[in-house]
């Protein structure tokens, strides 16, 4: 019997089988968790996501643009109808316009700033608010962050600001939800370099992977990196982490501790 037998998770942010959200889903599925997914609207994206999550036999898939309140509301109405009460919310999504990542940070436009913080940080607050009435007691919410929230990373720019806001949001949500009668936990995983579609959009991912392997205390192989994150997500969803909330847990082979 798996660690999560009889549990249910709603996952946001799977684009394909290389997504961190996909590897988290695989880890939860292997331990008996029933899964449902949200995806960006659009037939092409939907076909890609349907194919990627097929091995998990999802309860449902729902289109959702997290920057639109009406989409969020509709997604959780679908969850209420087809899923009922559930245990875990996985927030594995972020976005910033390409020009805001490739141009100097000083040139970040107001529109790009607002978009990045809305989709990458505020969406956690919006989804949590919508999810809480449907969540079982002692549930768990997990989001994904990155070292750029606290250290300079070339070309990360406004996304670094969004991740810093996301990590702060985790602490505030954890304090409020922990005192709520449901005692839902909220944590972030700060993953190391992983070859996702989003990472390729920032650029130099192969150079970054080489750098991690040279500097991180533990091996950081591109084939295993996302698997490590999936295992940590399993821990954060299971009762093994019953006393852990408001944390940012680094899963990067120890790269974040290295100064030289």
Secondary structure, DSSP 8 states (H G I E B T S, - for coil): --TTTT-EEEEE---STTSHHHHHHHHHHHTT-EEEEEE-SSHHHHHHHHHHHGGG--S-EEE--TT-HHHHHHHHHHHHHHT-SEEEEEE------HHHHHS-GGG--HHHHHHHHIIIIIHHHHHHHHHHTTEEEEEEEEEEE-GGGTS--TTTHHHHHHHHHHHHHHHHHHHHHHHSTT--EEEEEEE-----HHHHHHS-HHHHHHHHHHHSSS---TTTHHHHHHHHHHHHHSGGGTT--S-EEEESTTGGG---
